[in-house]
Amino acid sequence: MKRFGMRRVVRYGGSVGVLVAVVVAIAIAAATAEATPNKPYAANVHQTLNTPGSFTLTLTNDPHASQSLGSADFTAPGGFVLGAVTGIGGTDSSGFNVTVSGDVVQFRAKSSQTALGKGQTVSADVTVTSGIAGCTSAQWSVEAKQSNDFSGTPGNDLTLNPASDLTPLGSYDFGPVESVQTAQDGPLHVPQIVVNHTTSFGITALDTCGNVDADYSGGAFVLGTGLADATFAPLSWSGGSTVSASLTPKTIEVGDQFSIEDGPSGISANSVSTGGKPTFDVVQTICAGGGTSCVWTDPNGKSPITARSTVPGDSSGHASLGLGYKPFKDAVTCGGALPVGDSIYIDPFQYTEPFTIVLTYAKSLAPKGPASSLITCKSTDPDETSWSSTAIPPCGNTPVAPCADAENVQGGALQVTLHLDPGDPHTGGFH
């Protein structure tokens, strides 16, 4: 719904300034008096909560009104066929009768004593039996009068508050959440976003006929999977009812999704990712484009862990690789032993062939003993519900994915070469 702004009068010092301030104040007061109707009221229409094909009509007398509201007619959009009236409610629902006559929903106070006083409301639900499918206009119209029998000359009419919303929300059109947009032969949109970076997306509100709902300004974000530690920018609706929003994730995650929901109607929509995926992953580094050399360094440790790989030319050069770091949860076992406790996320996208990742752990992080005795693990739980893992077997003379080669290299660092299948979601490491 539209909201009123607040005017400010700036006053200046000195006698001339006082005169200017008085003139400005009088001008604003006159403009306000002209813009504010003598008999104001508000009317709103929205889909009945979680009930497609039913609409809730609400009348509200202005909190500062000098008159009561005794009757009103809501006229349905062209082609709508109205059915039954149910769910009469509001602060003064017992004092009103609500009926349907043709394409009009009639609100009538039972007497002048039961008409709506200052700030009072009355509402009712009405079903639409046909006409919504294929409709061209979703806008209802309304006329209200002080009299309880809808009589009197036009001078008896009340004035509709321009903040009223008579075009009900029907659905949301959720734009994709995307990050990387680069590739060798054209734009590449990867269903991965980067931790601690702001990612933008757009949402358009559509009315019940599928048109842009130009005066809509509601909705709230609801977390679905993941994003337990993310910051969402406030919704900022612009002309055409397209909201420009953004989120900033704080934690490495996979399979994330969130929703926008309209409270009064229950209408909601889930976020979508690029490439037709319903979810997106959060990583620390994204590398895109066939042949790209991808290097990642753990930002959390004083002694670095690095990962190196080359993005293959799969999917016409549109493959990409996400990398990141996140601690395991407690009690994660692998190969009958408890891993050291941290994981390297390896998140390939549109990979079709086995690939190689080389992990290097600084000397201060390398476990004691021969590298050949180390156990390398990979997660078998891409949704992170059970955090189960399995050991990656050592490679033979000819590496066959999945397998791992571990060796001590110059300077005492530990190097683990992982040969992985494209379906491996992410792989555990040592820290």
N, C-alpha and C positions, 0 to 999 in steps of 0.2 A: 504494500500500500504506500501511497505517496505520503510524505511527511512535510509538515510546515517548517520553514526556516525561522530564525529569530532575528528581528531587526535591532540594530544598535544605534543609539543617538550619541554622537561625539560632542561633548560640550567644551567650549574654549573659554579661557580666562579673559577678564576685562569686560568693560561695558559693551563694546561692539560685539565681542564674542558671545555675551549673554543674549544679545538681540538675535544673532545668527542662530544660536541654539534654540531659542524660542520659536523662530520661524521654521526651522527644520522639524522641531517636535510637532508643531501645528500641522505642517505638511504631511508628516507621517501619520499623525492621528487621523487626518482627513482621508488619506489613502486607505488606512485600515478600516475606517468606518464604511468607506465605499465598497471595499473588498469583502467585508464580513457581512453576511446576510442577516436580516432581522429575524428570520425564522429558519435557522440552520438545522440540518439533520444529516446523518450518514447512512448509506446503504451499501451492503456488500454481498457478493455471491461467491461461494466456493464449492468445490465438490464436497459432498458429505463425507466425513471421515471414513476412509477405506471402503467407500461404496460408489464405484463407477456407475453412472447413469442416474445418480441422485444428486441434487444440489441443495445446499443450505442457504437460505435467504435471511439476511439479518437487517433489522432497522434499529438505529440508535438515535435517540434525541440528543441534541447537543447539551453538554454539561452546563452550559451557560444560557440555555434557551430561555426565552421569556414566554414561550407558548408550549402547549402540549402537542403531541402527535397522536392523532386519533385514527387515521386510516392511510393506506398506501396500496398501490397496485404495482406489482412486478410483471413486466411483459417479457415473455421468453423470446429468444432469437427466432428468426423466421425458420419455419419447418419443424420446430420442436413440438412434439405432442406430449402434453402434460398428463401425468397420472395422479396417484394419490398423494395427499399431504399427510405427513407424520412428524413426530418429534418436535411438537411446538414447545419452545423453551425461551429462556431469557429471564431478565429480572422481573418482568411483569407478564409472563406468558398466560397466567390464568385469566387475565382481563381481555384477551383477544380471541376472535374466531379467525381461522385461516382456511380459505376454500379456493377451489380452482374453477374458473369460468373461461372456457376456451383456452386461449394461450396466456391468460392472465392469472396470477396468484394474488388473491385479494386478502389483505390484512384489515380487519375491522375491530376497533375497540367495542366491547360490549356496551359501554356507556361512556359518557364524557368523563366520568370519574375514574375509569380504568384506562384512559389514554396514557401514553408514555410521558412521564414527567422528565425533568432534567436528568440527563445521563442514563435513563432507563433504556432497556433493549427488549426486543421480541424477535424470535427467529422461528423458522419452520423448514422442514425438509420436504422437497417435492421430487418425485420421480419423473424421468423423461422416458417415455415408452418407445419413442422412435424420433429420428431426425438428427441425432448427433453424428452418425456416420455420414461422411460426405458434406457436412455443413460448411458454410462459407464464412459466417460470422458467429462468434460465441458471445457477443455482448448483449446483456440484458438491459432493459430500460426500467426506470422507476419514477413514480409520481406520488407525492405524499401530501396530505392535507391535515389541517388542524381538526376538522370535524370528524366525528367517528363514523359517519355514513358516507364519506367521500363526496360530500356535496359542497356547493358554494362556487362562487366565481373564481377565476384564476387568482384573484387577490387573496384567496384562502389557501393557496398552495404554499408549501414549505420549500426552502431552497436547499438543494443537494450540496453537501460539502465536496469540493473537488478532490479531496483525499479518498473518496469512496472508490471501491474497486468492483466493477460490474462485469468484468471479463475474467471468468474463472480459469485458474491454472489447470492445464490438462496433462502436461508431461514436461520433462526436462530433456534437452539434447546436450549430452555430456561430451565435450571435446576431449581429445586424447591427452594423456599425461606423457610428455615426451622430453627427451634431453638431447642426445646427439643428432645432428642433422648434417652429416658430412660423409662423403664416399667418393670413390674414384670416378664413378660414372653418373652421379646425380645424388639428390638428397637421400640420406639414410636416417630413418627415425627408429631409434632403438628403444625397446620397452625396459629401459633401465634408467634410473636417475642417480645423481651423485649426492652422497651424504654431505651435510652442511652447506649445500648450495640450494638456492631458491629455484624451484621449477614451477613454471606458469601453466595454466590451463584455462579453458573457457567453458561456461555453461550458459545455454540459452533456454529461457522459459517459453513454453508454447501453451496456447490456450486450448480449450477443449475441441476446437476445430482444427488444431494443428498449425495455427498462425502464431507469429511472434506475439507474446503477451507483453505489450509495450509498457504497461504500468505496473508490472510485478516487481516486488522488492523483498520477498520473504526468503525462507529456506535456511537450513542449518546443516553443518557437516556432521556426519556420523561415522565413527571408525568401524571398519569391517575387519579385515585381517591385517595384521602387522601395524605399522605406524604408531606403535605404542609411545614413541618418543619423537613426535614431529610437531612443528609449529605451522598452523594454518593462518594465512592472512585473512582479515575480515572480508566478508562478501561485499563487493563494490559494484552494484548494478549501474549500467550506463544506458544510453539511448538504445532502444530496440531490445531491452531486457536481456542483454548478454552480460553476464557477470565475469569480471576479470579477477581471478583468484590465483593463489600460489600456495605451495607447501614447502617446508624446509625440513627434511628428515635428519635425524641425529644418529641413527643406528643402522648398521648393515642388516638387511632383511631380504627375504624372498617372498614372492606371492602376495604382495600388498594390494589392498583395495580399500576404497572408502566410498561413502554415499553422500548425496544431498537429499534432505527430506523437508517437505512442507508440513508444518505441524497441524494446521487446521484440516487439511484434506487427507493427509497421510501419503500423498504422492511422493515418490522417491525415485532416484536413479543411481546406479553404481558407476564409479569411475571406470574408464577403459584405458588401455594402453595402446601403443602403436603396434602396427603389424597385425591388428586383429586380436591381440591378446587381451583377456579381461583383467589381467593383473600386471604389475611391474615389480622389478627388483631394485633394491637400493645397494649401491656399491660405492667404492672409493675412487676407482679409476675405470673409465670406459675407453676402449680402443676400437675404432671402426675402420673398415675398408681392408680388402684383401692385400696382403703383403706388408701391413703396418707392423712395425716393431713395437710391442707393448711392454712397458716397464712400470712396475709398481713397487713402492717402498712403504713398509709398515709405518704409519705416522704415530703409532702409540708407544713404540719402544725406543729407548736410548741406543740400544744396539740393534741395527736394522735387520729386517727380513726383507728380501727382495724377490720379486717374481718376474721372469722374462718369458716372452712367448712371441711368436709371429702369427698374426691373424691370417688364416688361410684364405684363398680365393674362392671359397664356397659361395653358393647362392649368387652367382654373377658378381662377386666382389662385395656383397652386402652382408657378410658375416661381421660379428663384433664380439668383443670379449670384455666382461666386467670382472674386476678383481677387488678384493677387500679383505678385512680382518675383523674377527669377532671372537670373544671368548666362548668356549663351550659352557654348557650348563653343567652343574654338578653330576657326578655319578655316570658319566659317559664312559662306556668301556669299548674296547676294540681289540680283537684277537686275544681275549682273555686277560688283558692288562688295561690299566687306566692310562689313557694318553696324558701327555704333559699338561694339556689343558687349554689350548687355543687352536683356532682354525683359520685357514686361509680360504676365502671364498673364491671359487673359480666358476664364472657364470658365462658360458658360451651361448651365443645366439646365432641361429641359422648355420651352425656347424653341421656338416654332413659326413666328415671323415675324422678319423682319430687325429689327435693333436698332442703337442708336447708343451709342458710347462716346466721351467727350471726354477726351483726354489733355492735360495741361498740364505743360510742362517749364520750370523756373525759368530766368531769363536766363543764369545761369552754366552751364547745361547745354545751351542752345540752340546748334546749330552756326552758324557764320558764313555769311553769304550769304542770298539770298532763300529764303523758306520753300517756294516753288513748286518749287525744284530738289531738294528732299529726297526720298529714297526711303523709303517705309514698307513694311515687310515683314510677312508672316504665315507661321507655320510650316505646313508641309505634312506634318509628321511628329508626330502626336499621341502616339506611343509613345516619342519621343525616342531613336530608335536611330540615325538618320542626321543629325538636326538640319538637314534640308533646309528651305529657305524660298523663298518666291516674292514678288515685288513686288506690292503692292496698287495698282491703277491709280488715278489721280486722278479725283475725281468731276466730272461734267458739271454743267450748270445744274440738272438734276434728279438728285439722287444715287440711284444704283442699286447696291445691295450686290452684291459687296464693292467699296468704294472708299474713298478717304481724301482729306480736305481739310486742308492744312497752312497756317497763317498766323501771322504775328508779331502779338502782341497788346500792349496797353498795358503799359509797363514792360519791354519787350524779351523777354517770355516767348514760348515757342513753343507753339502750340495745334494739336493734330491731332485732327480729328473723324473717327472711323472708323464707317462704315456697314457692318455685318457681317451675314452669314447665320447662322442659328441653329446650323449645323453647324460653324462655325469654332471649332476647339478652343482656341487661344490665339494671341496676336498679338504680334509683335516690335515694339520701340520703339527709342528713342534714349536714351543715357545718357553 
